[in-house]
Amino acid sequence: MQRVESGVSAAAARLLIVDDEAAHMRALCDTLQREGYVTRGFTSGGEALEALREQSFDLLLTDLQMPEIDGITLLRACQEIDRDIACVLMTGHGTIASAVDALKAGALDYVLKPFKLSSILPVLARALATRALQRENIQLRESLAIYELSR
């Protein structure tokens, strides 16, 4: 199992990248780091889950078809650990059925490999923005509940 860890600043979005193709995983980590993301990459879903138990991530970018744990199973396991994590699935073997399954499982997007950096960056930005809005919504609801109780 290979892992890659890189980063720029603590304020940058933290991405958990999982792809059983080590070269693709490393390339994604390196490229996205240059774009300002903090990345941690794994070729194994099991190792990625261990990392998520140890620290928080903003987004999971995972391959769909992997030998140990498939991407949808990994997505569900990650959401059990951190319900706020945004998830994007990528695959070289996309079907409408697998896209629907991914979205039903909670993925915010589904991208086909190979992809260009110019096509993945807006997907990641959109997923992170959606996550931020969901978190803000939760905070506002909690604030409203506290306000209602204090009246």
C-alpha positions as CSV (number, residue, x, y, z in Angstrom):
1,M,0.0,0.0,0.0
2,Q,1.3,3.4,-0.9
3,R,0.6,6.7,0.8
4,V,1.4,10.2,-0.1
5,E,1.2,13.2,2.2
6,S,1.6,16.8,1.2
7,G,0.3,20.2,2.2
8,V,0.5,23.9,2.0
9,S,-1.3,25.5,4.9
10,A,-3.6,24.6,7.8
11,A,-6.3,26.9,6.4
12,A,-6.5,25.1,3.0
13,A,-9.1,22.5,2.3
14,R,-8.0,19.0,3.3
15,L,-8.5,16.3,0.7
16,L,-8.4,12.6,1.3
17,I,-7.5,11.0,-2.1
18,V,-7.9,7.3,-2.7
19,D,-7.0,5.4,-5.9
20,D,-5.6,1.9,-6.2
21,E,-3.5,3.2,-9.2
22,A,-0.6,4.6,-7.2
23,A,0.7,6.8,-10.1
24,H,-2.7,8.4,-10.5
25,M,-3.1,8.9,-6.8
26,R,0.4,10.6,-6.5
27,A,-0.3,12.8,-9.6
28,L,-3.6,13.9,-8.1
29,C,-2.0,14.7,-4.7
30,D,0.9,16.6,-6.2
31,T,-1.3,18.5,-8.7
32,L,-3.9,19.5,-6.2
33,Q,-1.3,20.5,-3.7
34,R,0.1,23.0,-6.2
35,E,-3.5,24.3,-6.5
36,G,-3.5,25.1,-2.7
37,Y,-5.1,22.0,-1.3
38,V,-3.7,19.9,1.6
39,T,-3.7,16.4,0.3
40,R,-3.2,13.0,1.8
41,G,-3.3,10.0,-0.6
42,F,-3.7,6.3,-0.3
43,T,-4.0,3.3,-2.6
44,S,-6.1,1.4,0.0
45,G,-9.5,2.2,1.3
46,G,-8.6,0.7,4.7
47,E,-5.7,3.0,5.2
48,A,-7.8,5.9,4.2
49,L,-10.3,5.0,6.8
50,E,-7.6,4.8,9.4
51,A,-6.4,8.3,8.4
52,L,-9.9,9.7,8.7
53,R,-10.2,8.3,12.2
54,E,-7.0,10.1,13.1
55,Q,-7.8,13.5,11.6
56,S,-10.6,15.3,9.8
57,F,-10.8,16.0,6.1
58,D,-13.0,18.3,4.1
59,L,-13.4,16.1,1.0
60,L,-13.0,12.5,0.0
61,L,-12.0,12.0,-3.7
62,T,-12.0,8.3,-4.3
63,D,-11.9,5.9,-7.2
64,L,-15.0,3.8,-7.7
65,Q,-13.5,0.4,-8.6
66,M,-10.8,-0.7,-6.2
67,P,-9.9,-4.3,-5.1
68,E,-10.1,-4.0,-1.3
69,I,-13.1,-1.6,-0.8
70,D,-15.0,-0.1,-3.6
71,G,-15.6,3.6,-3.7
72,I,-19.3,3.5,-2.6
73,T,-18.5,1.3,0.4
74,L,-15.6,3.6,1.3
75,L,-17.9,6.7,0.9
76,R,-20.4,5.2,3.3
77,A,-17.8,4.2,5.8
78,C,-16.2,7.7,5.7
79,Q,-19.6,9.2,6.3
80,E,-20.1,7.0,9.3
81,I,-16.9,8.4,10.7
82,D,-17.5,12.0,9.6
83,R,-21.0,12.9,8.5
84,D,-19.8,16.3,7.2
85,I,-17.2,15.0,4.7
86,A,-17.9,15.9,1.1
87,C,-17.4,13.0,-1.3
88,V,-16.6,12.9,-5.0
89,L,-16.2,9.6,-6.9
90,M,-14.1,9.1,-10.0
91,T,-14.0,6.1,-12.3
92,G,-12.6,5.0,-15.6
93,H,-15.6,2.6,-16.0
94,G,-18.6,4.9,-15.6
95,T,-22.2,3.8,-16.1
96,I,-25.4,5.6,-15.5
97,A,-26.3,2.9,-12.8
98,S,-23.0,3.5,-11.0
99,A,-23.4,7.2,-11.1
100,V,-26.9,6.9,-9.7
101,D,-25.7,4.6,-7.0
102,A,-22.9,7.0,-6.1
103,L,-25.2,10.0,-5.8
104,K,-27.8,7.9,-3.7
105,A,-25.0,7.0,-1.4
106,G,-24.1,10.6,-0.8
107,A,-21.5,11.5,-3.4
108,L,-21.8,15.2,-4.4
109,D,-20.4,14.5,-7.8
110,Y,-19.1,11.7,-10.1
111,V,-16.3,12.2,-12.6
112,L,-15.0,10.1,-15.4
113,K,-11.2,9.3,-15.7
114,P,-9.1,10.4,-17.3
115,F,-9.9,14.1,-16.6
116,K,-8.1,17.3,-16.9
117,L,-7.2,19.5,-14.0
118,S,-9.4,22.2,-15.5
119,S,-12.4,19.9,-15.2
120,I,-11.8,18.5,-11.7
121,L,-11.1,21.9,-10.0
122,P,-14.6,23.2,-10.4
123,V,-16.0,19.9,-9.2
124,L,-14.0,20.1,-6.0
125,A,-14.8,23.7,-5.5
126,R,-18.5,23.0,-5.9
127,A,-18.4,20.0,-3.5
128,L,-16.5,22.1,-0.9
129,A,-19.0,25.0,-1.3
130,T,-21.9,22.6,-0.8
131,R,-20.2,21.2,2.3
132,A,-19.7,24.7,3.7
133,L,-23.3,25.6,3.0
134,Q,-24.5,22.4,4.8
135,R,-22.4,23.2,7.8
136,E,-23.5,26.8,7.9
137,N,-27.1,25.7,7.7
138,I,-26.6,23.4,10.7
139,Q,-24.9,26.2,12.7
140,L,-27.8,28.6,11.9
141,R,-30.4,26.1,12.9
142,E,-28.5,25.5,16.2
143,S,-28.3,29.3,16.8
144,L,-32.0,29.7,16.0
145,A,-32.8,26.9,18.5
146,I,-30.8,28.6,21.2
147,Y,-32.4,31.9,20.4
148,E,-35.9,30.4,20.6
149,L,-35.1,28.8,23.9
150,S,-33.8,32.1,25.4
151,R,-36.9,34.1,24.5
